[in-house]
Amino acid sequence: MDRFEGQQITRVNKIELTGSIEKVFPLFTPIEEKKWVEGWEPTIIYPANEEVKEGMVFKSRHIDEHLTYWIIIDYKPDEHFIQYVNVAYDYRSVVLKIKCIALSESKTEAVISYCFTGLSQKGNEFVVNFTEDSQKEYIESWQKDINKYLSKSKQMLK
């Protein structure tokens, strides 16, 4: 039997968001993400009260994606940092880190790091083909969607 060797790649991007760090950071948690990601419906496995904390486990099947299990492995809300690991069986694993930095009272920078590892040949193909440009385009869509949500929520407060 041939030994399988997964391929791995890390991509880091920054986005600027038009909201205070107190409003922006929670949007990177599983429940709050539903506010800006169309079709995002995580199923919380632990804890039952849906409290965001280290050890939180949930699953998702985002649009056209594999069933994926997620675990929050590091959560420091006072430092505006969250880290996830997710695994899509026989496809790929991901380590996702998000660190928010206040640029001003109404601007926040999010530094987003994805480390992808292929768990199968198909997963390796994904990893190899996920270029810097692909990642940049993907993360820029986050910026657009989050800023759109923040803009709408500001208008609703007026």
N, C-alpha and C positions, 0 to 999 in steps of 0.2 A: 504494500500500500504506500502510495506517495504521501509524503509529509506536506501538508498545506502550510503556506506561509502568508499571513495577512499583510496587506500593505497599510501604511499609516501616513497620515498627513495632518499637519496643524495649520489652521488659518486664523489670523487675528485681524479684526476690523474695528474701527471706531465710528460711532454715529453721534450726531448732535441732536438733542431732543429739546423741544420748546416747552419745558415745564420744570418745576422745582424738583430737586432730588427726592423730596418727600412724596411727590406725586408719581414720579417716573419709576423709581426703584421697585415698588410693589407690582408694577405691570409686568415684571419678569418672573413672577411667581405663577404656578400652574393655574390657579383659579382666576386671578386677575388678568392673565393673558387672554382669556376669553373675550375681554372687552375690545381687543384690537386685532385678534387673529380670527379671520373667518373660518368656520368649520372646526375650530379647536374645542374639543369636548373631552377633557381628561376624565378618566374614571379613577377616583381616589380609592386606593386599597388600604392605606394606613397613613395617618390616623383617621378614625371614623368622623371626628369633628372637623376634618379638613384644615387643621392648624398647620401652617407652613413651618416646618422645622427640619433639622437634620434627621435623616431616616425616613422622611415622607416618601411613600411609594405610590405611584400611579401608573396607569397605562393609557395609551392613546393610539388612535389610528387616524392621523391627520389625512387630509385629502390625498388620495393616490399613494399612500405610504403603507409600509408594513406595520403590523401590530408591534408596538414598542413599549417596553417596560422602562420606567424612569425611577431613579432614586436621587433625592437631594442628599449629597454627601458633605456639603459644607454650606452653612447658612449663617451669615453675620450681618443682620439687618443694620446694626449700628455702624458697620463699615461699608454698607451698601454693596455687599458681595454675596453671590449665590453660585454654587457649583452643582451640576447634575452629572450623573452617568446614565446613559440609556443604552439598551440593547434591543435590537430587532433580530430575533432568532434567525440564525443561518444567513444573515445579511451583513450587518455592521454594528459596531458599538461607537458611542460618542462620549467624549468628556466635553461638557459645555461649561464655560466659566463666564460670568458676567459681573463686571465691576462698574459701578456708576460713580461719577465724579462731578461735583457741583462746579459749574463754570461761572454761574452767577445765581441770583435768586430765581431766575426764570429760564435758565439753560442748564442742561445736564449732558455730560458726555457719557456714553456707555461703551466700554471696551469689551468686545465679545470675542471669545476664543473657542474655536471648535477643533477638537482632535478626533478625527475619524479613523477607525481601524476596520478593514474588511474582515469578515468572518467566513467568507466563502468566495468563490470566484466572482460571482455576481457582485458581492460587496466590494471586492478589490477593484472591479471595473468602475463602480461608483467612485471610490476613493481616487483612483488614477484620473478620472475624468472631471473631478470637482476642482476646477482650476481656480486660481486667485480671482479671475474675472467672474466666475460663477458665484463664488462666495461673496464678492463685493456686491454683485447684483442682488443676491438673496438678502444680505444684511441691509442694503439700501431700501429694500421693500419694507423691512422692519421700521426703518426711520420714517418712511412715508406713512405707514399705517399707524404707528404710535403718535406721530405728530398730528395726523388727521383726528385720531381719537381725542388727544389733548385739546385740540382746537374746538372740537364739538363740546367737550365738557366745560371749557371756559365760557362758550356761548350760552350754555344752559344755566350757568351761574349768574349771568347778567340779568 
